Amino acid sequence: MTTQIKYIVYGLLIVGLTFLFINCKKISEPEDENGGEWIETQITTNDSDQWQPAVYENRIVWQDTRNGNDDLYMYDLLTSAEIQITTNNSDQRRPAIYGDKIVWQDNRNGNRDIYMYDLSTSTETQITTDNSNQEQPAIYEDKIVWQDNRNGNEDIYMFDLLTNTETAITTIVSRKGNPSIYEDKIVWWDERNGNFDIYLYNLLTSTETQITTDNSGQYFPIIYGNRIIWQDFRNGNDDIYMYDFLTSTQTQITTNESAQQFPTIYGDKIVWRDQRNSNWDIYMAELVL
């Protein structure tokens, strides 16, 4: 028995470090296979663009243009506090977070490298030094994955912080990007079939699996637990979709006719950038059982 997902939008007014909830309204009713309600909350209201969000437990990080370049900011859902993570005048983009570690792509050296910031020690570390571009990082525990073009095409690489070793995950010549990792599974988008599909690689079995087969584009996958979410163009605009390994079901998360892009997930929370208000804002959907 399916239950409708009810979306509620809350505008957030920032006063210093205090966020006040205003303008509550119901905006859509897509269905969910697992039951429960999705409660949607607006996180940012700054007039500049905030995008590329990532979430871990009570922390949300994103890319922010309020200072004239791309910096990284973080919002704590428990304390309602917003802090700036990077201050370098170059662009820091595509953040990902796990525990106290935030990773991103950084062009301060004239190419794109992977950097990491540890919230527990307030230290910043450069992860990659190859002169080609390393982009779109993701992190799980002590493993960092990214898109790498050192071989003349886009491959997926992994770095283990414990062993200090780097491994190439893919070698097939095709456009690939936006890797995501959870436990022993890595997902990414891949153009080997002439359109963008979602693929999965299992580190334990060294096997690769195609997840999506729709002829439209599926991009920017994120994996968490038994769920993969992604940005999908099958309806003529960018929506957010989800696939559940346990139930083998696919669910459309957003139905607004504007663009919803760059999703990420942690537990029962999904966040993305959304253009329904004419500029890019960060929205969140939460499954309430």
N, C-alpha and C positions, 0 to 999 in steps of 0.2 A: 504494500500500500504506500504510494508515494505521498509526500507532504510538500505543499508549496513552500518555496523559500520567499520570505518577505524581506524586502530591502527597506531599511530606514536610514535616511541621510541626516547627519547632524553637522551643521556648520560649526567650525571652531574659531572663536575669536581669541586672538593672542593678546594678552595684556601682561607685559613682562614675561614671566615664565608660567603664567596662569592661563589655562585654556578653558573657556566657558562654552557650554553646549547651547546652541540656539538653532532655530529653524528646523524642527523635526518634521519629516514628511515621508510618506510611503511612495516609492518610485517605480517598483516593478515586482512581478511575482513569477519568476521561473521555478521549475520543479527540481527537487532533489531526490535522489534514489534512496538516501539513507534516513530520511525524516529529519525533523527539526527546522529551525528558522535561521536564515543568514541575516545578521544584523550589520549594517553598513555604516561606517563612520568616516567623516572627512578629517584628515590628520593635519594638513597644511592649508593656510589661507593667504600666504605671502603672494603679492602680485607678480613676482617673478616666477619662472618655471621650476617646479620640483618634479623630478622623475627618477626612473630606475630604482625603485624602492627594494629593500631587502629586509627581512624580519627574522628575529630569533628571540624566543620567549617574549619578554616585555620590551624589547628594543627594536625600533625601526630605523634603518639608515637609508639615505637617498642622496642623489646628485642635485645640487642647488645652484642657481645662477644669480642669486641676489647680490653677489659681490662683483659682478662683471665677468667672472670666469666660473668654471665649474668646480665647486668645493663639495665636500661631503659633510652632511649633518646627521645627527642622531636624535631621536625622540624616545623617551622612556615612558611607557604606558603606566607604570606604577607611580612615578614621581611627577608626571606631566612636565618634565624638564626637557628642553631642547638645547643641544650643544653642538658647536662646530668642531668637526674632527680634523679637517685639513685646512691649512692656511697658505700653502705654496701658491705663487701667482700663476703657475701653469694649470692645466686642467687635470682634475682627478675625477674619473668617471667609473661607472659600472660597479658600485660597491656590492660586497657580499659579506655576511656576518655569520660567525659560529662561536658561541660562548663569548669570550672576551676578545676574539680576533676579528678584525675587519680587513678585508682585502679589496683591492681595486686596480684599475689600469691607470697609468700615470705617464704623461708625456714630458716631464721636466728634463729628460735627457735627450730630447730630439726625436726619440722613437717611443713607442708605447711599451712600458715595462709593468710588471706586477709588483705591487707594494703591499705591505701588511702593517696594521697598527694594532698593538696590544693594549686594550683598555685597562688591564690590571697593572701594567708596568709603565704605561704612557710612553712606549717606545715604538718607533717606526723602523721597518726593515725592508730593504729591497730584495725581492725574491728572484727575479730574472734579470740577467745582464746581457743576453744575446742582442746583437745590433738590429735584428728584425723586430717585428711587432708581436708582442704577446698581449692578448686582450681578453676581456670578458671572463674574469676569474670567478670561481666558486670554491667554497671551502666546506669540508666536513671533518670534524675532529682535527687530525694533524695532516690531512691530505688537501692540497690545493690543485684544482684543474683549471685549464684555460685554453683558448684558441691561439694557435701558434703558426706563423707563416714562414718559419726559417727554411722550409724545404721548397718554397716557391708556390705552395698551395696551402690551404687552411687545414691544419691537423689539430687534434686534441692531445694535450700533454698533461701530465700529473707530476706534482712535487710532493714528496713525503718529508714533513718537518722533522720527524723522529730519526729517519735514516739519512736525511740530506741527499736523497736520490731523486732523479728526474726520469720519467718514463713516457714514451710515446704510446698513446692509446689507439690512435687510428693511423693508417698508412694509405688507405684508398684515396686516389686523386679525385677530389670533389670539393665543393664549397661546404664547409662545416662551421658551426659556431654555437655560442651560448651554452657551453657545457654546464651541467649541474650534477652534484654528487650527493648521495645519501648512503651511508654504510658501504656496501660493496658494489653499488650500482651507479653508473654514470649515464646521463642522457644528454642529447644535443640535437640541433636541427641539421639536416643533411640534404643536399641537392643532387645526390647521385642518380635519382630517378627522373630528373627534369623539373621537379617541383620540390618544395621544402616539406620534408617529412621529419617525424621525431624518431630517433633511434636510441637504443639502450645497450650498454656494455656491462657485463657482469665480471667484476674483477676476480671472483672466486673460480668461475668456470671458464673464463676467457672466451665467452660467447657473446655474440651481437644479435639483437632482435629489433625488427622494425615495429614501431608502436602505432603510427598513423598511416593510412593509405588514401585519405581523401585527396582529390586532385587539386584542391586549392592549397594555399600556403598555411602550414602550421609552423610557428616560430617560437623561439625563446622559452623552451621547456624548463620547468623546475620540478624536482622530485623531492618528496618528503614522505617517509613511511611507505604506505601502499598506494600513494596518490602521485600522479604526474599532472601538472597544469601547464597550459601554454596559451599563446596568442593565436587566434584562428580567423582566417578571412573567408570562410565558406559562405557567410551571409552577406558579403559585399562590404562589410566594415569589420574592424578588429574587435572581436569578442574574446572573452576568457572561457576556456573549456577545461574540463578535468576528467582524467581517467583513473578508475579505481581497480587495482590489481585483484583485490579480494572478491569483488562482485562482478568484475569484467564489464562494468558499466561506464558510459561516458555521459557527463552532465555539462550542460551549458550554464555557466555561472552568471554572465552578464548578458542583458538583452537591450540595453540602451543603444540607440542608433548612432550615437557618437562613437569615438574611438576609445577603447580600453586596451592598454598595451603594457608590456613588460611586467607580467605578474610574478609574484613570489608567494611562497606558502610556508607557514610554520604551524604545526598542529592543526587546529580547526580555523586558523586565520589565513585569509588570502588578501594580499594587497597588490595594487596596480596603479599606473598613472591613467588619468581620465580627463577627457576634453569636453565633457558635457557643459561646463561653465565658461567655455570659450578660451580659457587658458588651461594649462596642465596642472591638475591637482592630484593628490594622493588619496585614494579611497581604500577601504578595507571591508571585506565580507567575512563574517564569522558564523560558523554553524553552531546553533544553539539547540541542543537535544532536549 
